[in-house]
Every structure is written in structure tokens, then in C-alpha cells.
Amino acid sequence: MTDVSELIAAATARARANDAAGGLALIETALQDSPNERALLEFGGLLAAHTRQTDRAAALFGQLLALDPADDAARVNLATALLSAGRAAEALAVAEGHAHAKLGLLAAHARVATGAGAAADYEAIVAADPRDYRAWNNLGSARLAEGRAEAAVAAFDEAVRHAPADVRLYINLAQALRAAGRFDVRQRVMRDAAALAPNDADVQLELGTAEAACQNPVAAEQAFRRAIALSAGYTEAFVELGLLLESVNRIDELEQVVDALAARAPDAIELDFLRAWVARRRGRVAAALALAERVPDEIHPLRRHQLLGDLYDRQDEAEKAFAAFTAMNTAAVSLHSAAPGDSYRDRLTGILARLTPEQVASWYPLIPGRDRAAPVFVVGFPRSGTTLLDTLLMNVDGVHVLEEQPFLALATRSMGVTEEGLATLDDAGAAALRDEYFRQADAVTPPGTRLLVDKHPLHMVRIATIRRLFPDAKIVLVERHPCDAVLSCFMANFRLNTAMRSFTTLDETARVYDAAFTIFSRGTSLFPELAVHRVRYERMIADLESELRGLLAFLGLDWQPHYVDHRTSALARGPVKTASYAQITEPLYTRALARWERYRAPLAPVTPILQPWIDALGYKD
């Protein structure tokens, strides 16, 4: 043993004199005579690793481990050497399944290196080294692949914190925020990235999609055009810009984008996709369908299926249309993880449980506010014609329409008032909530407005809040055949939030419809003093002037012939924030009337849920 100690001392001296290779040569010579000497194998392996002879180090540590498979130190060194040599699969076989903490970490690294890494592996790595931003980034990707969007956001956020100059990390964080439905935060992240790297085409592309998701089309267009200018050949920004222009009804400019893409990348497979949208908006349905059917599945699957569904529907191919809309919703759900907590229907169930005669009788009595006229609330189930109606009201002199602004919810939330808190709300509290509501509304309302219209379809479920804050408010309920409303929601490409996620299946859409109308019906029963006027979509299509005259009389407004010109109003109003953006600029059409009859088969399972409302609203089957 003395000889071995002296040999190791001599090898150590050489290594300290910057001759580690010479030290290793001494050890190798000694091993020829004593191949199973543990101390020589261990020190030789360490010297080989130090000189980056990783395969030789692995061989020496492998011999050492073979002598004693229970030697955790030898196993750790062997796995480390194998990883360094790029032999990850062998390292995984050595390290996996052992309780030793270091071996667990090495197994995690090995799984990552083999491409089989999972979130737990990266979690082990960042626990060992919290500054490893690459591991944080990979952890975010792994969590996102598992559908854990919020957890992915946390991981990418850590990656950005540790490497704030790497704009790739900002893009990854933004994509996780999109999946989590946190669109406003995503927008801020990408604005930061664009400030950091203004000439990065990928950053501009992601910034554009973030701005578009926040309904900021001007900024989105600028970013997409900059991404195109910064790129050579094809870039996805062409498609995103084209879809943006389509969504704001600028079809001539969409055609210009198609021409620009054809000039730059004539073989781009995305050309047919954009050309199909142009043909669809020009009314060339057959040509659009022929183009859309040629588009590969991987090209923007959500919007591709939306387009196919619309075109098949217009061709009366209901079975194919329903399949396309089903695929569209599947794609939407896959892109956006469900938010934690209750579903929207769960929330409606809670509202309904509190909306009882006993609860209403216990409310603290309030003195109605008289300092300012209450807004008019336009409500109704989504896709029932509320966008058509608000477009018509935008023609009316002195009327300003708030289009699906969350001011009612934001006012109560900012003041810390919950649905349950409405019962004990006193006069001062109610006045403060009204002031907060009008503060937000006034910020977007032009001077000279005589009548404020708050159009938000699902505010029909906030009837108790409306009654508590604005007991003298006028409420306009827009009705449509329940089957058509539910079917149209299923066919719409909504930006998914908690409520809109309900519309990705027919069954959940029908159940939410039932819950929403139950709340509204019970509310009007409990609050008979509320002034409610009903507008019917089918009557608007059949005789728009008569339906609008009746509404204006209810609102105390005079009639003018130009009020029925919804197309001029639609073009003047700017971008439409709802799924009705394309239809609202078209002449009034009847193709959506009783559309549900062509879809009787897929609607059959939910018709029993809707039948009570079909009867209650006076629709005939």
C-alpha cells in the first residue's frame, strides 16, 4: 500500500506541475501490474477526466465500479464521465434508480441529454443550480408540453431573470403566457423584448401576435410589417398580417400581402391559405373551398378549420362543416390551457344559488343614484345579434356604445365587492361603485354623449349587480332561437377566456345557455320593476326598421331613416372586437336563420337542455 501511496504522490506532484498527462501515464503503467488496485483506478479516472480523456476516465471508473457495485462515489464518477463523453444513454443506465442525490441529478441530466427529459428532471437540475437559465428554459418547455401553462410561465420567468439579455427567453415566456390566457402580461413582455432587440424579426413577429391578441391592430400591423422587412424570403409574419387585415375587413390590403408573398416566395405553401381567405371575403365560395382544401393540416390549424367550416356551411355541407368546427375548437383548446379554478358554468351555478327570494329580501335597501342617468345595458347570449344591434345604435345621434368592456366587473372588483357583498352594500358603497364605473366609461366616451349604451352579452348574468347599482337602468335583451345561438357559439372562433372556453363543445355551450337564461329569467321575476325590452334577431332580419323603431321608442329616442344603415356604421366604427367582424359589413342575410335545422343530428343530444327555452321564448320547432 505504501508503494501505491508513493506512486499517487508522484502522480499528484506531476499534475500540480501542469503535467497531469505525465501523472496519468505513471498510474497507467502501475495498473498494468495491479489492474484491480482501487486507489489507482480512482485516481487514474480523476486524472483522465481532468485531462478531458473522458472515454478513458469512463473505462477506469467502470473497472472500479465493477469491483464494488455498491460504491456510490465510483458510480457518480462513472456517470459523470459518460455524460462528458456524450454517452448519455450509458450514463442513464448507470445513474438511474439509485437513492443517492447526486446520482438522481445525473440521471436527470442524462434523460435530458437523450431527449427523454421531463419536467421533474429539469426541476432537479435547477434545484441544484438555480442560476442555470438554460435548465429553467427547458423546464418551461417541458411544463408547457404537459399542459401546465402557469407553471411554465414561472419557469420561463426565472430563465429571463437569470439571462435578461436573451430575447429567445422572452419569446418562450410570451408563448407560455398566451397558453395561460394572460394576454396583457404577454403584451408587456414582448414590448420589453422589442425594446431590447428592435431589429429581431422573431421578436417583432411575437410582438405582433401579442398586440393582436390584446385587440391593438395598429401596433400589431406595425410589428408584422417590421418582421417582414427584417426577414428574407418567407416569414410567418405574412400569414399573421394577412389574418389581421382580414379580421379588420381590409381585404384590398390583404390581397396586396398575398401579392407581396407570391413575389418573395412563390412556392410558399401558405399562399393558398391566404388566397382562400381573399376568395371567401370576395364571395367566391367554391374557389375559396378548393384552395382551403389544398392547405396542409399544419398551416395555422385553428384558422384553417374555421375557414373550412364556414365554407362547408355556405355550401350546405353540414356534416363536413361540423367536423371542421369541431377540429377548430380542439385546436383552440390545445393552444390555451384552462385557467385554474371553477369553470364558467360553476360560477353561474354560484350566482344562481345566491339569487333567491330569501337572499333578495335580506338586501340592505339602497337609495337610487340621481346624479347621473344610468347606462342602457344590451345583453343576450353571445352570437344572438348583439353586435348587429350595437352597430345600429352607433348610428344614433348622441349615443355612445361601450363594446364588451368589462367596466361593470372591474368596478366591483376594484372596490373589493363580491357577488355576495352586493347584499350588504350600503348607499355610500353603491355610490362609490357607480363613480368607479363611470370613471372608466368616461375615459373612452366622447364629449357630447347623451346616452351611454353598455353592450356586453353575458352581463345578462349580472342582472343582480345591475339592479343594485342602476335600478332605473333600461335593459335590452337580444333573443335568438336557442339552437341557433348555441350552434353559432360553437362555430365561432372566440379568444378563449374562462367564459368562451365553454363554447368549445356543444354540450357545455347548451348548459351555459341554460344557466345564463335561468339567471336572467329569475332576475326579471325577482325585480319586476326593471325596464326590459326584448329585441329578436329573426325580427331584425325580417323587418329591421320596425324592430329598431320599437327599441328607439323604448329608449326615448327619435327615429331617423339612416339608422338602419348598418353597413355604413360598421365601416365607420373601426375594428369589430367580436366574432361577428366579417358578417357585420355584409348586407343583412337570411342564411343564418334556422341554420340549426341543418345540424339537427349533432344538436340532438343538447336539444332537451334547450327545449324549455325554445318554449319559453316562443319559438316553434
C-alpha positions in Angstrom: 0.0 0.0 0.0 3.0 2.2 0.7 4.2 1.8 -2.9 0.7 2.8 -4.1 0.7 5.9 -1.9 4.1 6.9 -3.1 3.0 6.4 -6.7 -0.1 8.5 -6.2 2.0 11.2 -4.5 4.4 11.2 -7.5 1.5 11.5 -10.0 -0.1 14.3 -7.9 3.2 16.2 -8.0 3.3 16.0 -11.8 -0.3 17.2 -12.0 0.5 20.1 -9.8 3.4 20.9 -12.1 0.9 21.1 -15.0 1.8 17.7 -16.2 -1.4 15.8 -15.5 -0.8 13.7 -18.6 2.5 12.5 -17.1 0.9 11.7 -13.8 -1.8 9.7 -15.6 1.0 7.8 -17.5 2.5 6.8 -14.1 -0.9 5.5 -13.0 -1.5 3.6 -16.2 1.9 1.9 -16.0 1.2 0.8 -12.4 -2.2 -0.6 -13.4 -0.6 -3.0 -15.8 0.8 -4.8 -12.8 -2.1 -4.1 -10.5 -5.3 -3.9 -12.6 -7.7 -4.2 -9.6 -6.0 -1.7 -7.3 -8.9 0.5 -6.3 -6.9 3.6 -5.4 -5.0 3.6 -8.7 -8.3 3.2 -10.7 -9.9 6.0 -8.9 -7.0 8.5 -9.1 -6.4 7.5 -12.7 -10.0 8.1 -13.6 -9.8 11.6 -11.9 -6.6 12.5 -13.8 -8.2 11.3 -17.1 -11.3 13.4 -16.5 -9.0 16.4 -15.7 -7.2 16.0 -19.0 -10.5 15.6 -20.8 -9.8 12.0 -21.8 -13.5 11.2 -21.0 -13.7 7.8 -22.6 -10.6 6.7 -20.7 -12.0 8.1 -17.4 -15.2 6.2 -18.0 -13.2 3.0 -18.6 -11.3 3.4 -15.3 -14.3 4.3 -13.3 -16.2 1.4 -14.9 -13.5 -1.0 -13.7 -13.7 0.5 -10.2 -17.5 0.1 -10.0 -17.3 -3.5 -11.2 -15.1 -4.3 -8.2 -17.8 -2.9 -5.9 -21.2 -2.1 -7.4 -22.3 -0.5 -4.1 -19.6 2.2 -4.4 -21.7 5.3 -4.9 -18.7 7.5 -5.4 -17.5 5.3 -8.2 -21.0 5.3 -9.8 -21.2 9.1 -9.6 -17.8 9.4 -11.3 -18.6 6.9 -14.0 -21.9 8.6 -14.8 -20.2 12.0 -14.9 -17.5 10.7 -17.2 -20.1 9.1 -19.5 -22.1 12.3 -19.7 -18.9 14.3 -20.5 -18.1 11.8 -23.2 -21.5 12.3 -24.8 -22.6 8.8 -23.9 -25.9 9.8 -22.2 -27.8 6.6 -22.6 -25.0 4.7 -20.8 -24.8 7.4 -18.1 -28.6 7.0 -17.6 -28.2 3.2 -17.2 -25.5 3.7 -14.6 -27.2 6.5 -12.6 -31.0 5.7 -12.8 -32.7 4.0 -9.9 -30.3 4.9 -7.1 -31.2 6.9 -4.0 -28.0 8.9 -3.9 -28.9 12.6 -4.5 -26.0 13.2 -6.9 -27.0 10.1 -9.0 -30.6 11.4 -9.2 -29.3 14.7 -10.6 -27.0 12.9 -13.0 -29.9 10.7 -14.2 -31.9 13.9 -14.8 -29.1 15.3 -16.9 -28.8 12.0 -18.8 -32.5 11.9 -19.6 -32.3 15.5 -20.8 -29.3 14.6 -23.0 -31.1 11.7 -24.5 -34.1 13.8 -25.3 -36.3 12.0 -22.8 -36.1 14.7 -20.2 -39.3 15.6 -18.3 -40.2 18.5 -16.0 -39.1 16.5 -12.9 -35.6 16.2 -14.4 -35.2 19.9 -15.0 -36.7 20.7 -11.6 -33.9 18.6 -10.1 -31.3 20.5 -12.1 -32.5 23.9 -11.2 -32.8 22.9 -7.6 -29.1 22.0 -7.7 -28.2 25.2 -9.6 -30.9 27.9 -9.5 -28.8 30.1 -11.9 -28.9 27.6 -14.7 -31.2 29.6 -17.1 -31.0 27.0 -19.8 -32.4 24.4 -17.4 -35.1 26.9 -16.4 -35.9 27.4 -20.1 -36.1 23.7 -20.7 -38.2 23.3 -17.6 -40.7 25.8 -19.0 -40.8 23.9 -22.3 -41.4 20.6 -20.5 -44.2 22.0 -18.4 -45.8 23.6 -21.4 -45.8 20.3 -23.2 -47.5 18.8 -20.2 -50.3 21.5 -20.4 -49.1 23.3 -17.2 -49.1 26.8 -18.6 -48.9 28.7 -15.4 -46.0 26.5 -14.1 -44.3 27.0 -17.5 -44.7 30.8 -17.1 -43.0 30.6 -13.7 -40.0 28.7 -15.2 -39.6 30.9 -18.2 -39.8 33.9 -15.9 -36.9 32.6 -13.9 -34.9 32.0 -17.1 -35.4 35.6 -18.1 -34.4 36.8 -14.7 -31.1 35.0 -14.9 -30.4 35.9 -18.5 -32.2 39.2 -19.2 -30.4 39.9 -22.4 -31.5 36.7 -24.2 -34.6 37.6 -26.2 -35.3 34.0 -27.1 -36.4 33.5 -23.5 -38.8 36.4 -23.7 -40.4 34.8 -26.7 -40.8 31.5 -24.9 -42.3 33.3 -21.9 -44.7 35.1 -24.1 -45.9 31.8 -25.7 -46.5 30.3 -22.3 -48.4 33.4 -21.2 -50.6 33.0 -24.4 -51.3 29.4 -23.4 -52.2 30.7 -19.9 -54.6 33.3 -21.3 -52.6 36.1 -19.7 -52.6 38.3 -22.8 -51.9 41.7 -21.2 -48.8 40.4 -19.4 -47.7 38.7 -22.7 -48.0 42.1 -24.4 -45.8 43.8 -21.8 -43.2 41.1 -22.0 -42.9 41.4 -25.8 -42.8 45.2 -25.7 -39.8 44.8 -23.3 -38.2 42.3 -25.7 -38.8 44.7 -28.7 -37.1 47.5 -26.7 -34.2 45.2 -26.1 -33.9 43.9 -29.7 -35.8 46.1 -32.1 -34.3 44.6 -35.2 -35.0 41.0 -34.3 -37.6 39.6 -36.8 -38.7 36.9 -34.5 -39.3 39.3 -31.7 -41.4 41.6 -34.0 -43.5 38.6 -35.1 -44.2 37.6 -31.5 -44.9 41.2 -30.5 -47.4 41.4 -33.4 -49.3 38.4 -32.2 -49.3 39.7 -28.7 -50.6 43.1 -29.8 -53.3 41.5 -31.9 -54.5 39.3 -29.1 -54.9 42.5 -27.0 -57.0 43.9 -29.8 -54.4 46.5 -30.7 -54.4 46.1 -34.5 -52.4 49.2 -35.3 -49.4 48.1 -33.2 -49.8 44.6 -34.4 -49.7 45.6 -38.0 -46.6 47.7 -37.4 -44.8 44.8 -35.8 -45.8 42.3 -38.6 -44.7 44.7 -41.3 -41.4 45.3 -39.5 -40.9 41.5 -39.1 -41.4 41.1 -42.9 -38.9 44.0 -43.6 -36.3 42.4 -41.3 -36.7 38.9 -42.9 -35.6 37.4 -46.2 -37.9 35.0 -48.1 -40.9 33.6 -46.4 -41.8 34.6 -42.8 -44.9 33.6 -40.8 -45.5 37.4 -40.4 -47.1 37.3 -43.9 -49.8 35.0 -42.6 -50.3 36.8 -39.4 -50.5 40.2 -41.2 -52.9 38.7 -43.7 -55.2 37.3 -41.0 -55.1 40.6 -39.1 -56.1 42.6 -42.2 -58.9 40.0 -42.8 -60.2 40.5 -39.2 -60.4 44.2 -39.6 -62.1 43.9 -43.1 -59.2 45.4 -45.1 -59.5 42.9 -47.9 -57.8 45.0 -50.6 -54.7 45.2 -48.4 -54.9 41.5 -47.7 -54.7 40.9 -51.5 -51.6 43.2 -51.5 -50.0 41.0 -48.8 -50.7 37.9 -50.9 -49.1 39.5 -53.9 -46.0 40.5 -51.9 -45.6 37.0 -50.5 -46.0 35.5 -54.0 -43.3 37.8 -55.3 -40.9 36.9 -52.5 -41.7 33.2 -52.0 -43.8 31.9 -54.9 -43.6 28.3 -53.7 -44.8 29.1 -50.2 -47.4 26.6 -49.2 -49.1 29.4 -47.1 -50.2 31.2 -50.3 -53.2 29.0 -50.8 -54.3 29.7 -47.3 -54.3 33.5 -47.7 -55.8 33.3 -51.2 -58.6 31.2 -49.8 -59.4 34.0 -47.3 -59.4 36.5 -50.1 -61.8 34.4 -52.2 -64.0 33.8 -49.2 -64.3 37.5 -48.5 -64.9 38.3 -52.1 -67.8 35.9 -52.1 -66.2 33.3 -54.3 -67.1 30.4 -52.0 -66.4 27.5 -54.4 -62.9 28.9 -55.3 -62.1 29.5 -51.7 -63.1 26.0 -50.7 -60.9 24.5 -53.4 -57.9 26.5 -52.2 -58.6 25.8 -48.5 -58.9 22.1 -49.0 -55.4 22.1 -50.5 -53.8 23.7 -47.5 -51.7 21.3 -45.4 -53.0 20.5 -41.9 -50.0 22.1 -40.2 -50.8 25.6 -41.6 -52.5 27.6 -38.9 -54.8 24.7 -38.0 -57.2 26.8 -35.9 -58.0 29.4 -38.6 -57.8 26.8 -41.4 -60.5 24.7 -39.7 -62.5 27.9 -39.1 -62.3 28.8 -42.7 -63.2 25.3 -43.9 -66.1 25.1 -41.5 -67.5 28.4 -42.8 -67.1 27.4 -46.4 -68.7 24.0 -46.0 -71.6 25.6 -44.1 -72.1 28.0 -47.0 -72.1 25.1 -49.4 -74.7 23.3 -47.2 -72.3 20.5 -46.4 -73.4 20.4 -42.7 -71.6 17.2 -41.8 -68.2 18.4 -43.1 -68.8 21.9 -41.6 -69.5 20.4 -38.1 -66.4 18.3 -38.3 -64.3 21.3 -39.2 -65.7 23.4 -36.4 -65.0 20.5 -34.0 -61.4 20.4 -35.2 -61.2 24.2 -34.8 -62.3 24.0 -31.2 -59.9 21.1 -30.5 -57.1 23.2 -31.8 -58.2 26.2 -29.7 -58.3 24.2 -26.5 -54.8 22.7 -27.3 -53.4 26.2 -27.6 -54.9 27.6 -24.4 -54.7 25.8 -21.1 -57.7 26.1 -18.8 -57.3 28.6 -16.1 -57.2 27.2 -12.6 -60.4 27.3 -10.5 -64.0 27.0 -11.3 -65.4 26.7 -14.8 -67.7 29.5 -16.1 -70.7 27.2 -15.5 -69.6 26.7 -11.9 -69.6 30.4 -11.4 -73.1 30.7 -12.9 -74.3 28.0 -10.5 -72.9 30.1 -7.6 -74.7 33.2 -8.9 -78.0 31.3 -9.2 -77.6 29.9 -5.7 -77.5 33.5 -4.3 -80.3 34.8 -6.5 -83.2 33.6 -4.3 -86.3 35.4 -2.9 -84.8 35.0 0.6 -81.5 36.5 -0.3 -83.0 39.4 -2.2 -85.3 40.1 0.8 -82.3 40.4 3.0 -80.6 43.1 0.9 -79.8 46.4 2.5 -82.2 48.9 0.9 -80.5 51.4 -1.3 -81.5 54.9 -2.5 -81.1 55.0 -6.3 -78.4 57.4 -7.5 -79.9 60.5 -9.1 -76.7 62.4 -10.0 -76.4 60.8 -13.4 -78.5 58.9 -15.9 -77.9 55.1 -15.8 -76.5 53.4 -18.8 -78.5 51.2 -21.1 -77.4 47.6 -20.9 -77.6 45.5 -24.0 -77.4 41.8 -23.1 -78.1 38.4 -24.6 -76.4 35.1 -25.2 -73.3 35.5 -27.4 -74.0 35.2 -31.2 -77.6 36.3 -30.8 -77.3 39.6 -32.7 -75.9 42.0 -30.1 -73.1 43.2 -32.4 -75.6 44.0 -35.2 -77.7 45.9 -32.7 -74.9 47.9 -31.3 -73.7 48.7 -34.8 -77.1 50.2 -35.5 -77.1 52.1 -32.2 -73.8 53.7 -33.2 -75.7 55.4 -36.0 -78.0 57.1 -33.5 -77.1 60.7 -32.7 -75.8 61.3 -29.1 -75.4 57.6 -28.4 -72.1 56.0 -27.5 -71.7 52.2 -27.3 -69.2 50.5 -25.0 -68.5 47.3 -26.9 -67.9 44.4 -24.5 -65.9 46.5 -22.0 -65.5 44.9 -18.5 -66.2 48.1 -16.6 -69.1 46.6 -14.5 -66.9 43.8 -13.3 -63.8 45.9 -12.9 -65.7 48.5 -10.8 -66.9 45.9 -8.3 -63.5 44.1 -8.3 -61.5 47.3 -7.8 -63.7 48.2 -4.8 -63.4 44.7 -3.4 -67.1 43.9 -3.7 -68.0 40.3 -4.5 -71.4 38.9 -5.6 -72.0 38.0 -2.0 -71.2 41.6 -1.0 -74.0 43.1 -3.0 -76.4 42.1 -0.3 -74.9 44.3 2.4 -73.9 47.1 0.1 -74.9 50.5 1.6 -75.6 53.8 -0.1 -72.1 55.1 0.1 -70.7 51.9 -1.2 -73.1 51.8 -4.1 -72.3 55.4 -5.0 -68.6 54.6 -4.9 -69.1 51.7 -7.3 -71.1 53.9 -9.7 -68.5 56.6 -9.6 -65.8 54.0 -10.4 -67.9 52.5 -13.3 -68.4 56.0 -14.8 -64.8 56.9 -14.3 -63.7 54.1 -16.5 -66.5 54.6 -19.0 -65.8 58.4 -19.3 -62.2 57.7 -20.3 -63.4 56.1 -23.6 -66.6 58.1 -24.1 -66.6 61.2 -26.4 -67.9 64.5 -25.2 -71.5 65.3 -26.1 -72.7 61.8 -25.4 -76.3 61.9 -24.3 -76.9 58.2 -23.8 -74.3 55.6 -22.8 -75.0 52.0 -24.0 -73.1 49.2 -22.3 -73.2 46.2 -24.7 -71.9 43.1 -23.1 -73.9 39.9 -23.9 -73.0 37.9 -20.8 -73.9 40.8 -18.5 -77.3 39.1 -18.6 -75.9 37.0 -15.7 -75.0 40.2 -13.8 -78.6 41.3 -13.5 -78.4 41.5 -9.7 -75.4 43.8 -9.9 -77.2 46.0 -12.5 -80.3 46.1 -10.2 -78.2 47.1 -7.1 -76.2 49.8 -8.8 -78.6 51.1 -11.5 -82.1 50.2 -10.5 -83.5 52.6 -13.1 -81.4 51.3 -15.9 -83.0 50.1 -19.1 -82.1 46.6 -20.2 -82.3 45.4 -23.8 -82.3 41.6 -24.2 -81.4 40.3 -27.7 -83.0 36.9 -28.4 -82.3 34.3 -31.0 -83.5 30.7 -31.4 -81.7 28.8 -28.6 -80.4 26.2 -31.0 -79.1 28.8 -33.4 -77.4 30.8 -30.6 -75.7 27.7 -29.2 -74.7 26.4 -32.6 -73.3 29.7 -33.6 -71.2 30.0 -30.4 -69.8 26.5 -31.2 -68.9 27.7 -34.7 -67.3 30.9 -33.6 -63.5 31.3 -33.2 -63.5 33.1 -29.8 -60.4 34.1 -28.0 -60.6 31.7 -25.1 -61.1 33.0 -21.6 -62.9 31.2 -18.9 -66.3 32.0 -20.3 -65.5 31.5 -24.0 -63.9 28.1 -23.3 -67.4 26.9 -22.5 -68.2 27.2 -26.2 -65.7 24.6 -27.4 -68.3 21.8 -27.0 -72.0 21.8 -27.8 -72.9 20.2 -24.5 -71.2 22.8 -22.4 -72.5 25.6 -24.6 -76.0 24.4 -24.1 -75.6 24.1 -20.3 -74.2 27.6 -20.0 -77.1 28.9 -22.1 -79.5 27.2 -19.8 -77.7 28.6 -16.7 -77.5 32.1 -18.1 -81.2 32.3 -19.1 -82.2 30.8 -15.8 -80.3 33.6 -14.0 -81.8 36.3 -16.2 -85.3 34.9 -16.0 -85.1 34.6 -12.3 -83.7 38.1 -12.0 -86.6 39.7 -14.0 -89.0 37.8 -11.8 -87.4 39.0 -8.6 -87.0 42.5 -9.9 -90.2 43.2 -11.8 -89.5 47.0 -11.6 -86.6 46.6 -14.1 -87.4 48.0 -17.5 -86.6 45.3 -20.0 -87.2 45.4 -23.8 -86.7 42.4 -26.0 -85.2 42.5 -29.5 -85.3 39.4 -31.6 -82.6 38.6 -34.1 -85.1 36.9 -36.5 -87.3 40.0 -36.5 -84.3 42.3 -37.2 -83.5 40.2 -40.3 -87.2 40.2 -41.4 -88.1 43.9 -40.7 -85.2 45.8 -39.4 -86.9 49.2 -39.3 -89.9 48.0 -37.3 -87.6 46.3 -34.7 -85.3 49.3 -34.4 -88.2 51.8 -34.2 -89.6 49.8 -31.2 -86.3 49.8 -29.5 -85.8 53.6 -30.0 -89.2 54.3 -28.6 -88.3 52.2 -25.5 -85.1 54.3 -25.2 -86.9 57.6 -25.7 -85.0 58.4 -28.9 -86.3 59.8 -32.2 -86.3 57.9 -35.5 -84.1 58.8 -38.4 -84.1 56.7 -41.7 -80.3 56.4 -41.8 -80.3 54.5 -38.5 -81.0 51.2 -40.4 -77.8 51.6 -42.5 -75.7 49.1 -40.5 -73.0 48.7 -43.2 -72.0 52.4 -43.2 -72.0 52.3 -39.5 -69.9 49.1 -39.4 -67.3 50.6 -41.8 -67.1 53.8 -39.7 -66.9 52.2 -36.3 -63.4 50.7 -36.9 -62.3 47.2 -35.9 -65.1 45.0 -34.6 -64.0 43.2 -31.4 -66.3 40.3 -31.7 -66.5 37.1 -33.7 -69.0 38.9 -36.0 -66.4 41.1 -37.6 -66.9 39.6 -41.1 -70.7 39.4 -41.1 -71.3 42.9 -39.8 -70.1 44.6 -43.0 -72.3 42.4 -45.3 -75.8 43.1 -46.3 -78.4 41.5 -44.0 -78.7 37.9 -44.9 -81.1 35.1 -44.1 -78.7 32.1 -44.4 -78.2 32.0 -40.6 -81.9 31.9 -39.9 -82.9 28.4 -38.7 -79.4 27.2 -39.6 -79.7 24.8 -36.7 -82.2 22.7 -38.7 -79.4 21.5 -41.0 -77.5 20.4 -37.9 -80.3 18.5 -36.1 -78.2 15.4 -35.7 -75.3 16.9 -33.7 -77.7 19.1 -31.8 -79.9 16.2 -30.9 -78.1 15.4 -27.6 -78.4 19.0 -26.3 -81.9 19.8 -27.6 -83.5 18.6 -24.4 -81.5 21.1 -22.5 -82.6 23.9 -24.8 -86.2 22.8 -25.3 -87.6 24.7 -22.2 -86.1 27.9 -23.5 -87.4 27.2 -27.0 -90.8 27.0 -25.5 -90.4 29.9 -23.1 -89.1 32.3 -25.7 -92.0 31.4 -28.0 -90.0 29.7 -30.8 -91.8 27.0 -32.8 -89.9 23.8 -33.8 
